[in-house]
Amino acid sequence: MADTTDFDSQTESSSSPSPRLGRVRWTVCAMLFVATSINYMDRQVIAILKPTLEHSIGMTEVDYGYIVDAFQIAYAIGLLAAGRLIDKLGTRIGYMLVMAVWSVSAMGHALASTVLEFGFARFCLGLGESGNFPAAIKTVAEWFPKNERSLATGIFNSGANVGAILAPAIVPWVTLRWGWHAAFLTTGLFSALWILWWYRNYRKPTDHPTLASAELRHIYQEAAVDMGPSVPWRRLMGCRQTWAFSIAKFLTDPIWYFYLFWLPSYFSAKFNLNLSHLGLPLIIVYNVSSIGSVGGGWLPAPFRRLGLAPNYARLTAMFFCASLVVPIYTASSVKSVWTAIALISLAAGAHQGWSANLFTTSSDMFPRSAVGSVVGIGGMAGSVGSAFFAFYAGHILQLTHSYASLFGIAASAYLLALVVLCLLAPGLRKVELVA
Protein backbone atom coordinates (compact mmCIF):
# COMPACT_ATOMS: atom_id res chain seq x y z
CA MET A 1 0.00 0.00 0.00
CA ALA A 2 1.41 3.38 -0.98
CA ASP A 3 2.17 6.10 1.57
CA THR A 4 -0.48 8.86 1.23
CA THR A 5 1.15 11.56 3.38
CA ASP A 6 2.33 13.66 0.44
CA PHE A 7 -1.01 13.36 -1.31
CA ASP A 8 -2.85 14.37 1.86
CA SER A 9 -0.71 17.44 2.38
CA GLN A 10 -1.22 18.50 -1.24
CA THR A 11 -4.98 18.15 -0.95
CA GLU A 12 -5.31 19.67 2.54
CA SER A 13 -6.44 23.08 1.39
CA SER A 14 -8.54 21.83 -1.49
CA SER A 15 -10.44 19.36 0.69
CA SER A 16 -11.62 21.89 3.27
CA PRO A 17 -15.36 21.80 3.93
CA SER A 18 -17.45 23.82 1.52
CA PRO A 19 -21.17 24.67 1.72
CA ARG A 20 -21.71 23.00 -1.66
CA LEU A 21 -20.40 19.67 -0.42
CA GLY A 22 -23.38 18.94 1.79
CA ARG A 23 -23.37 18.02 5.46
CA VAL A 24 -24.62 14.44 5.60
CA ARG A 25 -21.31 13.26 7.07
CA TRP A 26 -21.71 15.71 9.96
CA THR A 27 -25.19 14.34 10.65
CA VAL A 28 -23.57 10.91 10.94
CA CYS A 29 -21.03 12.44 13.32
CA ALA A 30 -23.93 13.80 15.41
CA MET A 31 -25.36 10.29 15.73
CA LEU A 32 -21.97 9.04 16.94
CA PHE A 33 -21.86 11.90 19.43
CA VAL A 34 -25.25 10.95 20.90
CA ALA A 35 -24.33 7.25 21.10
CA THR A 36 -21.11 8.06 22.94
CA SER A 37 -23.02 10.34 25.33
CA ILE A 38 -25.39 7.48 26.19
CA ASN A 39 -22.42 5.14 26.55
CA TYR A 40 -20.79 7.33 29.18
CA MET A 41 -24.00 8.11 31.01
CA ASP A 42 -24.48 4.38 31.57
CA ARG A 43 -20.95 3.72 32.81
CA GLN A 44 -20.78 6.84 35.03
CA VAL A 45 -23.81 6.04 37.20
CA ILE A 46 -21.98 3.68 39.57
CA ALA A 47 -19.19 6.21 40.20
CA ILE A 48 -21.70 8.84 41.30
CA LEU A 49 -23.51 6.33 43.48
CA LYS A 50 -20.31 4.93 45.05
CA PRO A 51 -20.71 6.79 48.39
CA THR A 52 -24.38 5.74 48.49
CA LEU A 53 -23.57 2.09 47.75
CA GLU A 54 -20.85 2.07 50.41
CA HIS A 55 -23.58 2.70 52.97
CA SER A 56 -26.42 0.69 51.41
CA ILE A 57 -24.59 -2.56 50.59
CA GLY A 58 -21.38 -2.15 52.64
CA MET A 59 -19.08 -1.77 49.63
CA THR A 60 -15.39 -1.07 50.44
CA GLU A 61 -12.67 0.58 48.32
CA VAL A 62 -11.27 -2.86 47.48
CA ASP A 63 -14.76 -4.12 46.57
CA TYR A 64 -15.24 -1.12 44.30
CA GLY A 65 -11.87 -1.78 42.68
CA TYR A 66 -12.98 -5.35 41.94
CA ILE A 67 -16.27 -4.12 40.47
CA VAL A 68 -14.37 -1.74 38.19
CA ASP A 69 -12.03 -4.61 37.30
CA ALA A 70 -15.03 -6.71 36.23
CA PHE A 71 -16.03 -3.96 33.82
CA GLN A 72 -12.49 -3.49 32.49
CA ILE A 73 -11.79 -7.19 31.99
CA ALA A 74 -15.05 -7.65 30.11
CA TYR A 75 -14.30 -4.50 28.12
CA ALA A 76 -10.92 -5.93 27.16
CA ILE A 77 -12.43 -9.25 26.10
CA GLY A 78 -15.27 -7.54 24.30
CA LEU A 79 -13.06 -5.15 22.36
CA LEU A 80 -11.24 -7.97 20.59
CA ALA A 81 -14.54 -9.50 19.54
CA ALA A 82 -16.26 -6.15 18.91
CA GLY A 83 -13.61 -4.86 16.52
CA ARG A 84 -13.85 -7.96 14.37
CA LEU A 85 -17.66 -8.05 14.73
CA ILE A 86 -17.97 -4.49 13.44
CA ASP A 87 -15.62 -5.25 10.55
CA LYS A 88 -17.72 -8.34 9.66
CA LEU A 89 -21.29 -7.08 10.22
CA GLY A 90 -20.69 -3.48 9.22
CA THR A 91 -21.37 -0.41 11.26
CA ARG A 92 -25.14 -0.21 10.67
CA ILE A 93 -26.11 -3.56 12.20
CA GLY A 94 -23.10 -3.96 14.48
CA TYR A 95 -23.60 -0.62 16.23
CA MET A 96 -27.27 -1.34 16.97
CA LEU A 97 -26.37 -4.73 18.40
CA VAL A 98 -23.75 -3.47 20.85
CA MET A 99 -26.00 -0.57 21.91
CA ALA A 100 -28.79 -3.01 22.77
CA VAL A 101 -26.47 -5.25 24.82
CA TRP A 102 -24.98 -2.46 26.91
CA SER A 103 -28.34 -0.77 27.55
CA VAL A 104 -29.98 -3.93 28.89
CA SER A 105 -26.90 -4.53 31.06
CA ALA A 106 -26.95 -0.97 32.41
CA MET A 107 -30.57 -1.30 33.49
CA GLY A 108 -29.75 -4.71 34.99
CA HIS A 109 -27.75 -2.96 37.74
CA ALA A 110 -31.09 -2.07 39.34
CA LEU A 111 -31.55 -5.77 40.20
CA ALA A 112 -28.20 -6.05 42.04
CA SER A 113 -27.97 -5.97 45.83
CA THR A 114 -24.50 -7.41 46.57
CA VAL A 115 -20.94 -6.70 45.44
CA LEU A 116 -20.91 -9.96 43.47
CA GLU A 117 -24.13 -9.07 41.65
CA PHE A 118 -22.80 -5.60 40.82
CA GLY A 119 -19.63 -7.21 39.52
CA PHE A 120 -21.67 -9.45 37.21
CA ALA A 121 -23.74 -6.50 35.97
CA ARG A 122 -20.57 -4.49 35.30
CA PHE A 123 -19.05 -7.42 33.43
CA CYS A 124 -22.06 -7.58 31.10
CA LEU A 125 -21.97 -3.79 30.68
CA GLY A 126 -18.29 -3.95 29.72
CA LEU A 127 -18.99 -6.56 27.04
CA GLY A 128 -21.66 -4.37 25.46
CA GLU A 129 -19.94 -1.00 25.78
CA SER A 130 -16.76 -2.36 24.22
CA GLY A 131 -18.35 -2.01 20.79
CA ASN A 132 -18.92 1.74 20.86
CA PHE A 133 -15.50 3.06 19.93
CA PRO A 134 -14.55 0.43 17.31
CA ALA A 135 -17.90 1.13 15.62
CA ALA A 136 -17.57 4.90 15.88
CA ILE A 137 -13.95 5.03 14.67
CA LYS A 138 -14.78 2.76 11.73
CA THR A 139 -17.78 4.95 10.88
CA VAL A 140 -15.52 8.03 10.87
CA ALA A 141 -13.08 6.21 8.59
CA GLU A 142 -15.96 5.37 6.23
CA TRP A 143 -17.52 8.84 6.20
CA PHE A 144 -14.63 11.32 6.43
CA PRO A 145 -11.48 12.02 4.42
CA LYS A 146 -8.23 11.81 6.33
CA ASN A 147 -7.82 15.53 7.03
CA GLU A 148 -11.26 15.73 8.72
CA ARG A 149 -11.07 12.58 10.82
CA SER A 150 -9.43 13.97 13.96
CA LEU A 151 -12.03 16.77 14.13
CA ALA A 152 -14.89 14.32 13.60
CA THR A 153 -13.36 12.00 16.21
CA GLY A 154 -12.96 14.90 18.61
CA ILE A 155 -16.61 15.87 18.15
CA PHE A 156 -18.07 12.41 18.74
CA ASN A 157 -15.53 11.70 21.50
CA SER A 158 -16.76 14.84 23.30
CA GLY A 159 -19.99 12.89 23.77
CA ALA A 160 -18.10 11.05 26.51
CA ASN A 161 -17.91 14.32 28.39
CA VAL A 162 -21.53 15.22 27.71
CA GLY A 163 -22.59 11.83 29.04
CA ALA A 164 -20.40 12.38 32.09
CA ILE A 165 -22.01 15.83 32.52
CA LEU A 166 -25.59 14.58 32.17
CA ALA A 167 -25.06 11.72 34.60
CA PRO A 168 -24.21 13.89 37.65
CA ALA A 169 -27.03 16.23 36.68
CA ILE A 170 -29.63 13.43 36.45
CA VAL A 171 -28.48 10.64 38.78
CA PRO A 172 -28.46 12.53 42.13
CA TRP A 173 -31.85 14.07 41.36
CA VAL A 174 -33.40 10.67 40.54
CA THR A 175 -31.67 8.95 43.46
CA LEU A 176 -32.81 11.46 46.07
CA ARG A 177 -36.42 11.10 44.89
CA TRP A 178 -36.82 7.44 43.91
CA GLY A 179 -33.68 5.65 45.12
CA TRP A 180 -30.53 4.36 43.47
CA HIS A 181 -32.30 1.48 41.68
CA ALA A 182 -34.28 4.00 39.61
CA ALA A 183 -31.06 5.84 38.66
CA PHE A 184 -29.74 2.78 36.82
CA LEU A 185 -33.06 2.34 34.99
CA THR A 186 -33.38 5.98 33.92
CA THR A 187 -30.26 6.21 31.76
CA GLY A 188 -31.17 3.06 29.85
CA LEU A 189 -34.27 4.63 28.32
CA PHE A 190 -32.35 6.79 25.85
CA SER A 191 -30.91 3.84 23.95
CA ALA A 192 -34.09 2.59 22.27
CA LEU A 193 -34.67 5.97 20.62
CA TRP A 194 -31.09 6.06 19.36
CA ILE A 195 -31.34 2.55 17.87
CA LEU A 196 -34.44 3.57 15.90
CA TRP A 197 -32.73 6.78 14.75
CA TRP A 198 -29.61 4.91 13.60
CA TYR A 199 -31.54 2.15 11.83
CA ARG A 200 -33.68 4.64 9.93
CA ASN A 201 -30.97 7.11 8.91
CA TYR A 202 -27.60 5.36 8.69
CA ARG A 203 -26.18 3.89 5.49
CA LYS A 204 -22.70 3.65 4.03
CA PRO A 205 -21.82 6.68 1.87
CA THR A 206 -22.22 4.70 -1.36
CA ASP A 207 -25.72 3.58 -0.30
CA HIS A 208 -26.99 6.78 1.29
CA PRO A 209 -30.08 8.12 -0.54
CA THR A 210 -29.51 11.84 0.16
CA LEU A 211 -25.73 12.08 -0.22
CA ALA A 212 -24.73 14.44 -3.03
CA SER A 213 -22.10 13.30 -5.50
CA ALA A 214 -19.77 16.18 -4.52
CA GLU A 215 -19.77 15.09 -0.88
CA LEU A 216 -19.27 11.45 -1.88
CA ARG A 217 -16.18 12.41 -3.92
CA HIS A 218 -14.93 14.48 -0.98
CA ILE A 219 -15.31 11.51 1.38
CA TYR A 220 -13.54 9.09 -0.94
CA GLN A 221 -10.75 11.34 -2.12
CA GLU A 222 -8.21 8.75 -0.89
CA ALA A 223 -10.38 5.70 -1.56
CA ALA A 224 -8.13 4.13 -4.19
CA VAL A 225 -5.25 3.81 -1.73
CA ASP A 226 -7.01 3.85 1.66
CA MET A 227 -9.59 1.08 1.49
CA GLY A 228 -7.23 -1.88 1.57
CA PRO A 229 -7.78 -5.63 1.89
CA SER A 230 -9.32 -7.50 4.81
CA VAL A 231 -6.54 -8.22 7.29
CA PRO A 232 -6.42 -11.12 9.81
CA TRP A 233 -5.44 -10.42 13.40
CA ARG A 234 -2.15 -12.28 13.17
CA ARG A 235 -1.04 -9.91 10.41
CA LEU A 236 -2.06 -6.88 12.43
CA MET A 237 -0.23 -8.16 15.51
CA GLY A 238 2.93 -8.37 13.43
CA CYS A 239 2.82 -4.63 12.68
CA ARG A 240 4.82 -2.22 14.83
CA GLN A 241 2.05 0.35 14.34
CA THR A 242 -0.46 -1.96 16.06
CA TRP A 243 1.83 -2.23 19.06
CA ALA A 244 2.49 1.50 19.09
CA PHE A 245 -1.23 2.29 19.17
CA SER A 246 -1.95 -0.44 21.71
CA ILE A 247 0.80 0.48 24.18
CA ALA A 248 -0.21 4.14 24.03
CA LYS A 249 -3.77 3.06 24.89
CA PHE A 250 -2.49 0.75 27.66
CA LEU A 251 -0.67 3.65 29.31
CA THR A 252 -3.25 6.42 28.98
CA ASP A 253 -6.73 4.85 28.99
CA PRO A 254 -6.41 3.97 32.71
CA ILE A 255 -6.10 7.67 33.56
CA TRP A 256 -9.45 8.53 32.00
CA TYR A 257 -11.14 5.64 33.76
CA PHE A 258 -9.56 6.79 37.02
CA TYR A 259 -11.20 10.19 36.52
CA LEU A 260 -14.47 8.59 35.51
CA PHE A 261 -14.75 6.08 38.35
CA TRP A 262 -12.92 7.78 41.22
CA LEU A 263 -13.47 11.54 40.93
CA PRO A 264 -16.79 11.47 42.83
CA SER A 265 -15.18 9.63 45.75
CA TYR A 266 -12.09 11.91 45.57
CA PHE A 267 -14.26 15.01 45.96
CA SER A 268 -16.33 13.29 48.65
CA ALA A 269 -13.33 12.08 50.68
CA LYS A 270 -11.08 15.14 50.36
CA PHE A 271 -13.62 17.97 50.43
CA ASN A 272 -16.61 16.27 52.16
CA LEU A 273 -18.98 16.83 49.25
CA ASN A 274 -22.17 14.78 49.56
CA LEU A 275 -24.41 13.45 46.77
CA SER A 276 -26.33 16.69 46.39
CA HIS A 277 -23.09 18.72 46.00
CA LEU A 278 -21.06 16.40 43.75
CA GLY A 279 -22.79 17.48 40.55
CA LEU A 280 -21.21 20.92 40.05
CA PRO A 281 -17.51 19.88 40.25
CA LEU A 282 -18.11 16.94 37.91
CA ILE A 283 -20.12 19.06 35.46
CA ILE A 284 -17.30 21.63 35.34
CA VAL A 285 -14.63 18.96 34.80
CA TYR A 286 -16.50 17.28 31.98
CA ASN A 287 -17.53 20.54 30.31
CA VAL A 288 -13.84 21.44 30.07
CA SER A 289 -13.18 17.89 28.85
CA SER A 290 -15.69 18.39 26.07
CA ILE A 291 -13.90 21.55 24.97
CA GLY A 292 -10.62 19.66 25.10
CA SER A 293 -11.97 16.87 22.92
CA VAL A 294 -13.14 19.15 20.12
CA GLY A 295 -10.18 21.50 20.54
CA GLY A 296 -7.74 18.61 20.47
CA GLY A 297 -9.31 17.28 17.29
CA TRP A 298 -8.93 20.73 15.72
CA LEU A 299 -5.40 21.32 17.07
CA PRO A 300 -3.40 19.65 14.26
CA ALA A 301 -4.84 22.18 11.76
CA PRO A 302 -2.82 25.23 12.94
CA PHE A 303 0.33 23.12 13.08
CA ARG A 304 -0.29 22.08 9.46
CA ARG A 305 -0.65 25.75 8.54
CA LEU A 306 2.76 26.34 10.10
CA GLY A 307 4.19 23.91 7.56
CA LEU A 308 4.22 20.57 9.37
CA ALA A 309 3.18 17.46 7.48
CA PRO A 310 -0.22 16.10 8.63
CA ASN A 311 1.18 13.21 10.67
CA TYR A 312 3.79 15.38 12.40
CA ALA A 313 1.13 17.98 13.10
CA ARG A 314 -0.85 15.27 14.86
CA LEU A 315 2.15 14.20 16.94
CA THR A 316 2.84 17.82 17.89
CA ALA A 317 -0.76 18.22 19.02
CA MET A 318 -0.40 15.07 21.12
CA PHE A 319 2.78 16.43 22.75
CA PHE A 320 0.95 19.66 23.59
CA CYS A 321 -1.89 17.71 25.23
CA ALA A 322 0.52 15.43 27.11
CA SER A 323 2.33 18.44 28.56
CA LEU A 324 -0.91 19.97 29.84
CA VAL A 325 -1.56 16.90 31.99
CA VAL A 326 1.66 17.18 34.01
CA PRO A 327 0.39 19.64 36.71
CA ILE A 328 -2.20 17.06 37.85
CA TYR A 329 0.46 15.52 40.14
CA THR A 330 -0.26 18.31 42.67
CA ALA A 331 -4.00 17.53 42.93
CA SER A 332 -3.61 15.30 45.99
CA SER A 333 -2.10 18.10 48.11
CA VAL A 334 -4.24 21.13 47.21
CA LYS A 335 -6.43 22.67 49.92
CA SER A 336 -9.04 24.39 47.77
CA VAL A 337 -11.75 22.46 45.96
CA TRP A 338 -11.67 25.04 43.16
CA THR A 339 -7.93 24.55 42.65
CA ALA A 340 -8.54 20.81 42.45
CA ILE A 341 -11.36 21.34 39.95
CA ALA A 342 -9.09 23.55 37.80
CA LEU A 343 -6.20 21.03 37.78
CA ILE A 344 -8.43 18.05 37.06
CA SER A 345 -10.39 19.94 34.39
CA LEU A 346 -7.16 20.86 32.60
CA ALA A 347 -5.87 17.29 32.76
CA ALA A 348 -9.19 15.73 31.70
CA GLY A 349 -9.54 18.17 28.79
CA ALA A 350 -5.98 17.42 27.71
CA HIS A 351 -6.69 13.70 27.90
CA GLN A 352 -9.65 14.07 25.57
CA GLY A 353 -7.59 16.12 23.12
CA TRP A 354 -4.91 13.42 23.28
CA SER A 355 -7.50 10.68 22.83
CA ALA A 356 -9.09 12.30 19.77
CA ASN A 357 -5.70 12.32 18.04
CA LEU A 358 -4.60 8.91 19.29
CA PHE A 359 -7.80 7.32 17.95
CA THR A 360 -7.19 9.00 14.61
CA THR A 361 -3.68 7.56 14.33
CA SER A 362 -5.35 4.19 13.72
CA SER A 363 -6.96 5.44 10.52
CA ASP A 364 -3.80 7.40 9.67
CA MET A 365 -1.69 4.23 9.76
CA PHE A 366 -4.14 1.50 8.65
CA PRO A 367 -6.60 1.01 5.76
CA ARG A 368 -10.32 1.46 6.49
CA SER A 369 -10.90 -2.30 6.34
CA ALA A 370 -8.59 -2.85 9.35
CA VAL A 371 -9.51 0.17 11.50
CA GLY A 372 -12.22 -1.57 13.55
CA SER A 373 -9.89 -4.45 14.41
CA VAL A 374 -6.95 -2.19 15.27
CA VAL A 375 -9.12 0.00 17.52
CA GLY A 376 -10.44 -3.17 19.14
CA ILE A 377 -6.91 -4.47 19.82
CA GLY A 378 -5.78 -1.09 21.15
CA GLY A 379 -8.91 -0.67 23.23
CA MET A 380 -8.37 -4.15 24.68
CA ALA A 381 -4.87 -3.12 25.72
CA GLY A 382 -6.23 0.07 27.27
CA SER A 383 -8.83 -1.89 29.19
CA VAL A 384 -6.23 -4.35 30.51
CA GLY A 385 -4.17 -1.39 31.71
CA SER A 386 -7.28 0.08 33.31
CA ALA A 387 -7.98 -3.19 35.14
CA PHE A 388 -4.47 -3.18 36.61
CA PHE A 389 -4.85 0.47 37.58
CA ALA A 390 -8.26 -0.13 39.19
CA PHE A 391 -6.84 -3.02 41.24
CA TYR A 392 -3.97 -0.80 42.38
CA ALA A 393 -6.26 2.17 43.11
CA GLY A 394 -8.68 0.13 45.23
CA HIS A 395 -5.91 -1.36 47.35
CA ILE A 396 -3.78 1.80 47.72
CA LEU A 397 -6.80 3.86 48.75
CA GLN A 398 -7.95 1.22 51.22
CA LEU A 399 -4.42 1.12 52.69
CA THR A 400 -3.30 4.77 52.62
CA HIS A 401 -6.43 6.86 51.81
CA SER A 402 -4.08 8.96 49.64
CA TYR A 403 -4.44 9.84 45.96
CA ALA A 404 -0.82 11.03 45.60
CA SER A 405 0.59 8.05 43.70
CA LEU A 406 -2.49 7.87 41.47
CA PHE A 407 -2.18 11.48 40.35
CA GLY A 408 1.59 11.00 39.96
CA ILE A 409 1.03 8.15 37.50
CA ALA A 410 -1.55 10.26 35.67
CA ALA A 411 0.94 13.13 35.26
CA SER A 412 3.61 11.03 33.54
CA ALA A 413 1.65 8.49 31.49
CA TYR A 414 1.07 10.60 28.37
CA LEU A 415 4.64 11.71 27.75
CA LEU A 416 5.79 8.12 28.20
CA ALA A 417 3.12 6.93 25.76
CA LEU A 418 4.19 9.52 23.19
CA VAL A 419 7.81 8.35 23.41
CA VAL A 420 6.69 4.75 22.79
CA LEU A 421 4.49 5.83 19.86
CA CYS A 422 7.32 7.73 18.21
CA LEU A 423 9.82 4.90 18.70
CA LEU A 424 7.59 2.16 17.32
CA ALA A 425 5.79 4.17 14.60
CA PRO A 426 8.03 7.10 13.65
CA GLY A 427 6.09 9.69 11.71
CA LEU A 428 2.93 7.51 11.93
CA ARG A 429 4.07 5.77 8.77
CA LYS A 430 1.33 4.02 6.80
CA VAL A 431 1.21 0.24 7.09
CA GLU A 432 1.89 -1.55 3.80
CA LEU A 433 -0.55 -4.42 3.51
CA VAL A 434 -1.07 -6.54 0.43
CA ALA A 435 -3.91 -8.96 -0.24
Secondary structure, DSSP 8 states (H G I E B T S, - for coil): ----HHHHHHHTTTTS--GGG-SHHHHHHHHHHHHHHHHHHHHHHHHHTHHHHHHHS---HHHHHHHHHHHHHHHHHHHHHHHHHHHHH-HHHHHHHHHHHHHHHHHHGGG--SHHHHHHHHHHHHHHHTTHHHHHHHHHHHHS-HHHHHHHHHHHHTHHHHHHHHHHHHHHHHHHHH-HHHHHHHHTTHHHHHHHHHHHH---GGG-TT--HHHHHHHTTTHHHHS-----HHHHHT-HHHHHHHHHHHHHHHHHHHHHHHHHHHHHHHH---GGGSHHHHHHHHHHHHHHHHHHHHTHHHHHHTT--HHHHHHHHHHHHHHHHGGGGGTTT---HHHHHHHHHHHHHHHHHHHHHHHHHHHHHS-HHHHHHHHHHHHHHHHHHHHHHHHHHHHHHHHH---HHHHHHHHHHHHHHHHHHHHHSGGG-------
